[in-house]
Amino acid sequence: MAKNRTKEKHMARPVEEHNTAAWANIEELQPVSRVPIPNETQVKNAKEWVDTNQK
């Protein structure tokens, strides 16, 4: 095996930062599938972002 085990030590650390994602302000979860439903403000922000970034 390789002597450098840095990668193995840090594999459990997540790469993504989910604090600023659209689902960060979860209002509720779907009962069976446990899909997060964001609050109304986040839904409006997401729609506005999509509308302004369309080609």
C-alpha positions as CSV (number, residue, x, y, z in Angstrom):
1,M,0.0,0.0,0.0
2,A,1.0,3.6,-0.4
3,K,2.7,5.4,2.5
4,N,0.5,8.5,2.0
5,R,-2.8,7.8,3.8
6,T,-4.0,11.4,3.9
7,K,-6.8,10.6,1.5
8,E,-8.0,7.7,3.5
9,K,-8.1,9.8,6.7
10,H,-10.3,12.5,5.0
11,M,-12.7,10.4,3.0
12,A,-15.4,10.7,5.7
13,R,-15.4,14.5,5.5
14,P,-18.1,15.8,3.1
15,V,-17.1,18.0,0.2
16,E,-20.3,19.9,-0.2
17,E,-21.6,22.7,2.0
18,H,-25.4,22.3,2.4
19,N,-26.0,25.2,4.7
20,T,-26.7,27.6,1.8
21,A,-28.7,25.2,-0.4
22,A,-32.3,25.6,-1.3
23,W,-33.2,22.8,1.2
24,A,-31.4,24.5,4.1
25,N,-34.6,26.0,5.3
26,I,-36.7,22.9,5.5
27,E,-40.3,23.5,6.4
28,E,-41.4,19.9,6.4
29,L,-40.5,16.4,5.1
30,Q,-42.7,14.1,3.0
31,P,-43.9,11.3,5.3
32,V,-42.8,8.3,3.3
33,S,-40.0,9.4,1.0
34,R,-38.6,11.9,3.5
35,V,-38.0,14.5,0.7
36,P,-37.4,18.0,2.2
37,I,-39.9,20.7,1.3
38,P,-38.3,24.2,1.6
39,N,-40.2,27.1,2.9
40,E,-42.1,29.5,0.6
41,T,-39.3,32.1,0.5
42,Q,-36.8,29.6,-0.7
43,V,-39.2,28.3,-3.4
44,K,-39.6,31.9,-4.7
45,N,-35.9,32.5,-4.6
46,A,-35.2,29.3,-6.6
47,K,-37.9,30.2,-9.2
48,E,-36.5,33.7,-9.6
49,W,-33.0,32.3,-10.0
50,V,-34.1,29.9,-12.7
51,D,-36.1,32.6,-14.5
52,T,-33.2,35.0,-14.6
53,N,-30.6,32.4,-15.8
54,Q,-32.6,31.0,-18.7
55,K,-31.2,31.5,-22.1
